[in-house]
Amino acid sequence: MKKKKKEESKPSNSSSKTHKIAKGDTFYSLVKKYNTTVANLRKINPGVDEKKLQVGQVINISTTAKYHTVKSGDTVSELVAKYGSTIKQIRDWKKLDSKFTIYPNQKLRVK
């Protein structure tokens, strides 16, 4: 069952995919499984009530990672605001220290 033509307004790149809800799935469990954010799942699944997921329901999962090369003066909190991520995610992706120290020319995953 391949769809040739997509009429929806979702990203048209090959890294977009779907997930069929299984018993026990929550947005939070999917965040961990697919290394995404609850905010991202909400954004790409408008109309889906995250508190009423049903077994067999299919939702969109975006696995497109975004990276940012740190420039002098950049801060983690500014990158969070710019890319819509969270400090915890950026810290976890790059294993930052407790002070969230970043350096110029460092490549960080931000989404």
PEWO-V346119 format. One record per helix or strand of 3 or more residues. SS is the DSSP state (alpha for helix, beta for strand). FROM is the first residue (numbers start at 1). TO is the last residue. If there is no record, write none. Layout:
ss & from & to
SS & FROM & TO
SS & FROM & TO
This chain:
ss & from & to
beta & 16 & 20
alpha & 27 & 34
alpha & 38 & 44
alpha & 50 & 52
beta & 58 & 62
beta & 67 & 69
alpha & 76 & 83
alpha & 87 & 94
beta & 107 & 109
